[in-house]
Amino acid sequence: MMNETNTVIPGGSPFFYMDDPADDIFAISSISMSPTPCTFRENLPSIELDFEIDVRLKDGQSAKILAVKDDVCRWATMEQPGGLSKCPPRKGPAVLKTSMSLARGFIIEATYFIDLQLTSGNRKLTHIGAQITLTDPDPNPPGRPVSTA
């Protein structure tokens, strides 16, 4: 996965645009660990999520560990002016929230490639990606057998 646009999304996250965002219907102002508004430039009948995570281990092996195609409202909550919003989204500012938990002691030390595309019917809303390297700060937490090799 390459950042061919050389466009990093503001907010301090590792996400960048995979394609030129000039014509995206979903305009992202920033991505961060706390809610930050983005904007829908028009009313939409639905939003579909196409989300993949690939992993590359230190030894060079790689695998797809998650692939999801689904309605984005099953994966995230959306806030628009006036409170929580059900889908479909309305034109204007919005905050999409989701979370993912990693169980301590089960983090695979590797580089993860995230590819996220949002569409509405056949129309591209936005296409972003990230490359994240995770390491386990405690390779021998309580309850996990200690490697003696």
N, C-alpha and C positions, 0 to 999 in steps of 0.2 A: 504494500500500500504506500503510495507516494502522495506527498502534498504538492500536487502539480500546480495548484493555484498560488502557492506560497502565501496564502491568506490565513493567518491564525485568527480564530474567533476571540475577541477580547474577553477578559475576565479571569485570566490566570489558569485556565484549564488547558489540557493538552489537545483540545479539539481544533480542527482546521477544516476549511471547506474542501470537499473532494472535487467539486465542479465550480465554475464561475457562479457566484451567488447573485449576479446582477439581475437575473430574471426570476429569482426564487419568489414564490408567493408567500412563503413563511420567512420573515426577516428576523434573524437572530441578532440581538444587540450585544449579548454576551452569554457565556456559560461559566458558572461558578458553582461552588459548593453550597451557596445559599440562593434563595429565589431571586431571579433577575428577570424583568419583563422582556418579552419579545413581542412581535406584532404580526397578526394575520392581516394581509393586505386586502382581503375580501372574505365574504361569507363562504363557507365550504360545506358540502353535503356530508363529508366524512374525511378521516385521515387514516391512512394505512401506514403501518410500521414495517420496515424491512431491516432487520437488525442482525448482524453477525459478529461473532467474536472468534478470531483465530489466535492460536498461541504458537510461539516458537520457543522451544526449550534451548538451554545453553549448548546442548550437543548438536543443534541444528535441526532436530526433528520438529515437525509442525503438524497441527491438527485444528480442525474446526471444532470448537467446544460449545457453541451456541448458534442456532439459526432460527429466527422467529419471523413469521409473516403474520400480522394480526392487526386488529383495530387498535390504534394508539391509546384509546380511552380505557382499554383493559390493562394497560401498563403504566399509565400516568394519570394524575389528577390535573385538572386545568382550572386556573383561576382567571377570571376576566372581571372587568368592572361590574360590581353588583354581587360579588361573592363567587362561590364555587359554580362552575359551569358544566353542564352536561354537553356531550357532543350532539350535534356538530358545533364547531367553534364559530363565533361571530367575528366579523371584521373588527380589528382593533387590538389593543395590548392584551397580552396573556402571559401567565406564568405556568409552565408545565413542570410538574414535580414528579420525580420517581426516585427510588433508592434501590441499592443492591448491597447486600451484606456478604462479607467474606468471613468464613469461620476461621478463627485463629488456629493455627496449626495445620490448616489444610490449604494454605496458599502455595500454589506451585510457583517456584521462582522461575519466571519466564518473561518474555516480552509479549504483550497482548496487543492485537490489532483490532480496533473497533470500527465498524462500518455501519452507519445509520442513515437510512434514506426514508424520508417522509413523502407520501404521495396522496393525491385525492383523485381517485379514478385513474386515468392515464396521465395526469398532470403531476410533474415534479414540484414538490414544495421546497425541499432543501435536501442536500446530500453532504454529510459531514463525516469525519473520521478522526481517529486518534491512535497514537502508539504509546503504550504505557508499559514500563518495566516494573514488575513487582518483586520484592524480596521479602522473606520472612524474617522479621527482626529477632525472633526467638525460635531458632531451629529445633529446640528441645523443650517445648512447653510441658507443664505437668500433665501426665496421662498419656503422653505419646512415647513409645519406646525409643530409647536412645540408640542411635546407630553406633556400632562399634567397629565398623569396617574401615 
